[in-house]
Amino acid sequence: MRLDEVDTPALILELDAFETNIGRLAAAVPGRVRVRAHAKTHKCPEIGKRQIAAGAVGLCCQKVSEAEAMVEGGIGDVLVSNEVVGAAKLDRLAALARRA
């Protein structure tokens, strides 16, 4: 498919560069820190799974809806790293915490 044929929004990445970057991070920090990758930019469970496979302990998300999407996509360790306000969102977060 040509790039101008891709419907937006769409996540497009250069796979070789992506895999190189994941490997560089994993090689730079073993035994020094525990990496918790942030899903804010990619918002993609498949990328999160690759980050975890490379050594991340889990993912960070900014919003409850992002965390829900990661858990639905198979990520079991998600930290919502921003404040959560409102009873409905807190209820959703509590329900999510029972699942992952």
C-alpha positions as CSV (number, residue, x, y, z in Angstrom):
1,M,0.0,0.0,0.0
2,R,1.3,3.4,-0.8
3,L,1.5,5.9,2.0
4,D,-1.0,8.3,0.4
5,E,-3.5,5.4,0.5
6,V,-3.4,4.9,4.2
7,D,-6.5,6.2,6.0
8,T,-5.8,8.3,9.1
9,P,-5.4,8.2,11.9
10,A,-2.9,5.3,11.5
11,L,0.2,4.3,13.3
12,I,3.0,3.8,10.8
13,L,6.5,3.0,11.9
14,E,9.8,1.8,10.4
15,L,10.1,-1.7,11.9
16,D,13.8,-1.9,11.8
17,A,14.3,1.4,13.6
18,F,11.6,0.6,16.1
19,E,13.2,-2.8,17.0
20,T,16.6,-1.1,17.2
21,N,15.3,1.5,19.6
22,I,13.7,-1.1,21.8
23,G,16.9,-3.0,21.9
24,R,19.0,0.0,22.7
25,L,16.8,0.9,25.7
26,A,16.9,-2.7,27.0
27,A,20.7,-2.8,26.6
28,A,21.2,0.6,28.3
29,V,19.5,-0.1,31.6
30,P,19.7,-3.8,32.6
31,G,20.1,-4.0,36.4
32,R,20.0,-0.2,36.8
33,V,16.3,0.7,36.6
34,R,13.0,-0.9,35.9
35,V,11.5,0.5,32.8
36,R,7.8,1.2,32.6
37,A,7.2,2.4,29.1
38,H,4.7,5.1,28.4
39,A,1.9,4.4,26.0
40,K,0.8,8.0,25.5
41,T,2.5,8.3,22.1
42,H,1.8,5.0,20.5
43,K,-1.5,4.0,22.3
44,C,-1.0,0.5,20.8
45,P,-1.1,-2.7,22.8
46,E,1.0,-4.6,20.3
47,I,3.8,-2.1,20.7
48,G,3.4,-2.3,24.5
49,K,3.7,-6.1,24.3
50,R,7.0,-5.7,22.4
51,Q,8.3,-3.2,25.0
52,I,7.4,-5.6,27.8
53,A,9.0,-8.5,25.9
54,A,12.2,-6.4,25.7
55,G,12.2,-6.0,29.5
56,A,9.7,-3.2,30.5
57,V,7.8,-4.1,33.6
58,G,4.6,-2.7,32.3
59,L,3.2,0.5,30.7
60,C,2.1,3.9,31.9
61,C,-1.0,5.6,30.6
62,Q,-2.3,9.1,31.2
63,K,-6.0,8.4,31.1
64,V,-8.3,5.6,32.3
65,S,-9.5,5.0,28.7
66,E,-5.9,4.5,27.5
67,A,-5.4,2.0,30.4
68,E,-8.6,0.2,29.5
69,A,-7.4,-0.1,25.9
70,M,-4.1,-1.6,27.0
71,V,-5.7,-4.1,29.3
72,E,-8.2,-5.1,26.6
73,G,-5.2,-5.6,24.3
74,G,-3.5,-8.0,26.7
75,I,-1.3,-5.8,28.8
76,G,-1.5,-7.0,32.4
77,D,0.5,-4.3,34.2
78,V,-0.6,-0.7,33.7
79,L,0.0,2.4,35.8
80,V,-2.3,5.4,35.3
81,S,0.3,8.1,36.0
82,N,-2.0,11.1,36.0
83,E,-4.7,12.1,38.5
84,V,-8.1,10.6,38.0
85,V,-11.1,12.8,38.8
86,G,-14.8,11.9,39.0
87,A,-16.7,9.1,40.5
88,A,-17.4,7.4,37.1
89,K,-13.7,7.3,36.1
90,L,-12.7,6.1,39.6
91,D,-15.3,3.3,39.3
92,R,-13.8,2.4,35.9
93,L,-10.3,2.4,37.3
94,A,-11.3,0.2,40.3
95,A,-12.9,-2.3,37.9
96,L,-9.8,-2.2,35.8
97,A,-7.6,-2.9,38.8
98,R,-9.6,-6.1,39.5
99,R,-8.7,-7.3,36.0
100,A,-5.0,-6.3,35.6
